Amino acid sequence: MSTTEKAPLLAVRGVKTYYGNIIALKGVDIDVHEGEIVTMIGANGAGKSTLMMTIFGKPQAREGTITYDGRDITRMPTHEIAHLGIAQSPEGRRVFPRMSVFENLQMGASVNNLAYFDEDLEKVCAIFPRLKERLQQRAGTLSGGEQQMLAIARALMSRPRLLLLDEPSLGLAPIVVRQIFDVIREVNRKEGMTVFLVEQNAYHALKLATRAYVMVNGLITMSGSGKELLSDPQVKAAYLEGGHH
């Protein structure tokens, strides 16, 4: 490695993950550098969410290594990984439905013992004005789009250096999808937040990405800049036909 090239913030090398005897990830290599938005696209069941969960320690990789900021986190439990400055907004939103929006945000901030809570609450309310109006409302009564906003806001409350977003546009109306992607772009640009995004909505995800990977059946089959993959005929045929929302 040349002296000018910094080590990636997140490096995944030769990672294999199993569910029982079934191999879900078959030796995955990816890099995410500080300040980038890196996108992974692929069909449903390709292993994208498994990779996201493996980075976060659940399930743990059976082979290979995952390093974050120079530290090997491959065998680390999830709660320790969270304390290193990685936050995850998981697939299917998974907000705490019985808790208020405010309490959900407190859960996110608890990684830092609520040290910056007021300041960060103000910040996420500026990013998501809809949540500001609904702070005392139970999270389970929010619309799907609002729950997704809450899931991302809760992740941001832990002040992560690396934000893992798993299928943030899943099941949302096109106008809400655009809002969510605008927010991802904004936190990356304004806060310098590093983002690793797993997404089925290839068109929006690739437009947003600094760099991107394509996953097929637990293997990375292509990589390049977001622009390169957007204009690649194979990617277009497989993931972009009729997908311009």
C-alpha positions as CSV (number, residue, x, y, z in Angstrom):
1,M,0.0,0.0,0.0
2,S,1.4,3.4,-1.0
3,T,1.9,6.0,1.8
4,T,-0.7,8.2,0.2
5,E,-3.4,5.5,0.3
6,K,-5.1,5.3,3.6
7,A,-6.3,2.0,4.9
8,P,-10.1,1.6,4.6
9,L,-12.2,2.4,7.6
10,L,-14.0,-0.9,7.0
11,A,-12.3,-3.8,5.3
12,V,-14.0,-7.2,4.8
13,R,-11.6,-10.0,3.6
14,G,-12.6,-13.5,2.5
15,V,-15.7,-13.5,4.7
16,K,-17.7,-16.7,4.8
17,T,-21.0,-16.8,6.8
18,Y,-23.1,-19.9,7.3
19,Y,-26.6,-20.5,8.5
20,G,-26.3,-24.1,9.8
21,N,-24.7,-25.9,6.9
22,I,-25.9,-23.5,4.3
23,I,-23.2,-21.0,3.1
24,A,-24.7,-17.6,2.7
25,L,-21.5,-15.6,2.0
26,K,-18.9,-17.4,0.0
27,G,-15.7,-15.3,0.5
28,V,-16.6,-11.6,0.3
29,D,-14.1,-8.7,0.0
30,I,-15.2,-5.1,0.3
31,D,-13.7,-1.8,1.3
32,V,-15.4,1.3,2.7
33,H,-13.1,4.4,3.0
34,E,-13.7,7.3,5.4
35,G,-16.2,9.7,4.0
36,E,-17.6,7.5,1.2
37,I,-21.1,6.2,0.5
38,V,-20.6,2.7,-0.6
39,T,-23.6,0.8,-2.0
40,M,-24.2,-2.9,-2.4
41,I,-27.0,-3.9,-4.8
42,G,-28.3,-7.4,-5.7
43,A,-31.4,-9.4,-5.9
44,N,-33.4,-10.5,-2.9
45,G,-31.7,-13.4,-1.2
46,A,-28.2,-12.5,-2.7
47,G,-26.7,-12.3,0.8
48,K,-26.6,-8.5,1.2
49,S,-28.4,-8.3,4.5
50,T,-26.3,-11.3,5.8
51,L,-23.2,-9.3,5.0
52,M,-24.6,-6.3,6.9
53,M,-25.4,-8.4,9.9
54,T,-22.1,-10.2,9.8
55,I,-20.3,-6.8,9.9
56,F,-22.3,-6.1,13.0
57,G,-21.4,-9.4,14.6
58,K,-24.7,-11.4,14.3
59,P,-24.1,-13.9,12.8
60,Q,-20.3,-14.0,13.1
61,A,-18.2,-14.8,10.1
62,R,-16.9,-18.4,10.1
63,E,-13.9,-17.5,7.9
64,G,-12.2,-14.4,6.9
65,T,-11.7,-11.1,8.7
66,I,-13.5,-7.8,9.3
67,T,-11.5,-4.8,10.3
68,Y,-12.8,-1.5,11.4
69,D,-10.4,1.5,11.9
70,G,-7.5,-0.9,12.0
71,R,-9.1,-3.2,14.6
72,D,-10.2,-6.8,14.0
73,I,-13.9,-6.9,14.9
74,T,-14.6,-10.4,13.4
75,R,-15.3,-12.1,16.7
76,M,-16.5,-9.1,18.7
77,P,-20.0,-9.1,20.2
78,T,-22.5,-6.7,18.7
79,H,-22.7,-4.3,21.7
80,E,-18.9,-3.8,21.6
81,I,-19.0,-3.1,17.9
82,A,-21.7,-0.4,18.5
83,H,-19.4,1.3,21.0
84,L,-16.6,1.6,18.4
85,G,-18.7,4.0,16.4
86,I,-20.7,1.7,14.0
87,A,-24.5,2.1,13.9
88,Q,-26.9,0.0,12.0
89,S,-30.4,0.8,10.7
90,P,-31.6,-2.8,10.1
91,E,-33.9,-4.1,7.4
92,G,-37.5,-3.9,8.3
93,R,-37.0,-0.8,10.4
94,R,-37.3,-2.5,13.8
95,V,-38.2,0.5,15.9
96,F,-39.5,-0.1,19.4
97,P,-43.2,0.1,18.6
98,R,-44.5,0.6,22.2
99,M,-42.0,3.4,23.0
100,S,-42.5,7.0,21.9
101,V,-40.3,8.5,19.2
102,F,-38.4,10.4,21.9
103,E,-37.7,7.1,23.8
104,N,-36.5,5.4,20.6
105,L,-34.1,8.2,20.1
106,Q,-32.9,7.9,23.7
107,M,-32.2,4.2,23.0
108,G,-29.9,5.2,20.1
109,A,-28.1,7.8,22.3
110,S,-27.6,5.4,25.1
111,V,-24.4,4.1,23.5
112,N,-22.9,7.4,24.6
113,N,-24.8,7.5,27.9
114,L,-26.9,10.3,26.5
115,A,-24.0,12.7,26.8
116,Y,-24.9,14.7,23.7
117,F,-28.6,13.9,23.7
118,D,-30.1,17.5,23.5
119,E,-27.7,18.6,20.9
120,D,-28.2,15.5,18.7
121,L,-32.0,15.5,19.2
122,E,-32.1,19.0,17.8
123,K,-29.9,17.9,14.8
124,V,-32.1,14.8,13.9
125,C,-35.3,16.9,14.3
126,A,-33.8,19.4,11.8
127,I,-33.0,16.5,9.4
128,F,-36.4,14.9,9.9
129,P,-39.0,17.6,10.8
130,R,-41.8,15.0,10.7
131,L,-40.3,13.3,13.7
132,K,-40.1,16.6,15.6
133,E,-43.9,16.8,15.4
134,R,-44.3,13.2,16.7
135,L,-41.8,13.0,19.5
136,Q,-44.5,11.9,22.1
137,Q,-46.2,9.5,19.6
138,R,-45.7,5.7,19.9
139,A,-43.3,4.5,17.2
140,G,-45.7,1.7,16.3
141,T,-48.4,4.2,15.1
142,L,-46.1,6.0,12.6
143,S,-46.3,5.4,8.9
144,G,-43.8,3.2,7.3
145,G,-41.8,6.1,6.0
146,E,-41.8,7.8,9.4
147,Q,-40.6,4.6,11.0
148,Q,-37.8,4.4,8.5
149,M,-36.8,8.0,9.3
150,L,-36.9,7.1,13.0
151,A,-34.7,4.0,12.5
152,I,-32.1,6.2,10.7
153,A,-32.4,9.0,13.3
154,R,-32.0,6.5,16.1
155,A,-28.8,5.2,14.5
156,L,-27.5,8.8,14.1
157,M,-28.1,9.5,17.8
158,S,-25.2,7.2,18.6
159,R,-22.8,9.6,16.7
160,P,-21.4,6.8,14.4
161,R,-18.4,7.2,12.2
162,L,-19.9,4.4,10.0
163,L,-23.6,4.1,9.3
164,L,-24.9,0.8,8.0
165,L,-28.2,1.1,6.2
166,D,-30.0,-2.1,5.3
167,E,-32.7,-1.7,2.6
168,P,-33.9,1.8,3.8
169,S,-36.3,2.2,0.8
170,L,-38.0,-1.2,1.2
171,G,-41.8,-0.9,0.9
172,L,-41.9,2.9,0.8
173,A,-43.7,5.2,-1.6
174,P,-41.4,6.8,-4.3
175,I,-41.7,10.3,-2.8
176,V,-40.6,9.0,0.6
177,V,-37.8,7.0,-1.0
178,R,-36.4,10.2,-2.5
179,Q,-36.6,11.9,0.9
180,I,-34.7,9.1,2.6
181,F,-32.0,9.2,-0.1
182,D,-31.7,13.0,0.2
183,V,-31.1,12.6,3.9
184,I,-28.4,10.0,3.3
185,R,-26.7,12.4,0.9
186,E,-27.0,15.2,3.4
187,V,-25.5,13.5,6.4
188,N,-22.6,12.3,4.2
189,R,-21.9,15.7,2.8
190,K,-22.5,17.8,5.9
191,E,-21.3,15.5,8.7
192,G,-18.7,13.6,6.6
193,M,-20.6,10.5,7.7
194,T,-19.3,7.3,6.1
195,V,-22.2,5.2,4.8
196,F,-22.5,1.6,3.7
197,L,-25.8,1.0,2.1
198,V,-27.5,-2.2,1.1
199,E,-30.3,-1.6,-1.3
200,Q,-32.6,-3.2,-3.8
201,N,-33.5,0.1,-5.4
202,A,-30.4,0.1,-7.6
203,Y,-31.1,3.3,-9.5
204,H,-31.3,5.6,-6.5
205,A,-28.6,3.7,-4.6
206,L,-26.1,3.9,-7.5
207,K,-26.8,7.5,-8.1
208,L,-25.9,8.2,-4.5
209,A,-22.8,6.0,-4.3
210,T,-19.2,6.9,-4.4
211,R,-18.4,3.3,-5.1
212,A,-20.6,0.2,-5.5
213,Y,-20.6,-3.6,-5.5
214,V,-23.0,-6.1,-7.0
215,M,-23.6,-9.3,-5.0
216,V,-25.0,-12.5,-6.6
217,N,-25.5,-15.6,-4.5
218,G,-23.1,-14.7,-1.7
219,L,-20.3,-13.5,-4.0
220,I,-19.2,-10.1,-5.3
221,T,-19.5,-10.2,-9.0
222,M,-18.8,-6.6,-10.0
223,S,-17.5,-3.4,-8.4
224,G,-16.8,0.2,-9.6
225,S,-17.9,3.7,-9.1
226,G,-21.6,4.4,-8.8
227,K,-21.6,6.1,-12.2
228,E,-19.8,3.1,-13.9
229,L,-22.3,0.6,-12.6
230,L,-25.2,2.8,-13.5
231,S,-24.1,2.8,-17.1
232,D,-23.0,-0.8,-17.3
233,P,-25.2,-2.9,-19.7
234,Q,-25.3,-6.0,-17.4
235,V,-26.3,-4.0,-14.4
236,K,-28.9,-2.1,-16.5
237,A,-30.4,-5.3,-17.7
238,A,-30.4,-7.1,-14.4
239,Y,-31.3,-4.3,-11.9
240,L,-32.4,-1.1,-13.7
241,E,-35.0,-2.1,-16.2
242,G,-38.2,-0.1,-15.5
243,G,-36.6,0.8,-12.1
244,H,-36.5,4.6,-12.6
245,H,-38.7,5.8,-9.8
